[in-house]
Amino acid sequence: MRANSEKIRHSILQSIFENYGVLEVKKVAYEYGVTAQTVYKHINYLEAHKKIQKIKSGRHNSYILLPELTLENTYPLENLSEDECLKRDFHPILKLLPQIANSVFSYVFLEMLNNAIEHSEGKRVYVRAMKNAYAVSCVISDNGIGIFTKVQNTLGLSEKRYAILELAKGKFTSDPDSHTGEGIFFSSKAADEFVILSDHLMFVGKTSKKHVLKTDWIADFPEYDEGGTHVMFSVSINRAVELHEVFAQYYKHPESYGFEKTVVPVSLLEYKDENPLFVSRSQARRLLSRFEKFSTIVLDFAEVHEIGQAFADEIFRVFANAHKNCELQYINANERVRNMILRATAPNA
């Protein structure tokens, strides 16, 4: 009975975390074959033990996960060592985490703080880590040049928003002699929640099953008017997926140990439009930029309702014929998109 109670409470915490405060009582009750009244008893238990707090809003309630430990500091970026910062100032949180959560949190923390140190061109960075009953979260906020501005300038992009597409592909770095361009890509995949705010734009990495944003990758963030780059990420405490398993998803072969595969959301090309059109060869070429760095490219057509003949032809015939060493795959394509791809790849196309 106690084990089942622990599982119910864990599901309550998970529901609050993944649904941004919305607690799906009926879903939890159904999952464990108990009544809603039983679930509410566990909610009351978690409230009494200061794990969660109810927020009343009209007829509907939402919940927040209460912090158990919060650590924060502001550092000058000059001569800052990310590993010393982690071990010295955030050890009290690290020692509370199980091995897998500790490893993932440490990896993302070190990668993102190193980004601020070596790429932001700022003077200082603010770091805050917080642990609650379900997850450990972190904010790393510098006052340097915005990351999307930096990517735009480095690649000569016509619009700043295209920088997010390049970060989503992976293998981008403004300092190729010292970095591989893997940090943001793998950090966004490893963390359970991952967000970058900068330049009035928001990049959201692989996250939980539900998302507060329209898509799970990107949204405008016009109300955020501060400079710099602001990274926020969370790692669930009892997660089962290890760091090496995250990396392995992007190996072409299990024994290769190389970052050879990427998954690119096609919708990032024109995310601002309610009904974007993916029809031109110039759009396709923008999508295809730097694909030659990978041996396998998976195009994710989620939320793409239709593509044009020229767009499909440029990707699946022209590029594919010119880059025989690059394998193009696609997922989440509806019937219209799939038919246009099949037309482009037909033997007599």
Secondary structure by P-SEA (a helix, b strand, c coil): caaaaaaaaaaaaaaaaaaccccaaaaaaaaacccaaaaaaaaaaaaaaccbbbbbcccbbbbbbbbccccccccccccccaaaaaacccaaaaaaccaaaaaaaaaaaaaaaaaaaccccccbbbbbbbbcccbbbbbbbbccccaaaaaaaaaccccccaaaaaaaacccccccccccccaaaaaaaaccbbbbbcccbbbbccccccccccccccccccccccccbbbbbcccccccccaaaaaaaaccccccccccbbbbccccccccccccccccaaaaaaaacccccccbbbbbccccccccaaaaaacccaaaaacccbbbbbccccaaaaaaaaaaacccc
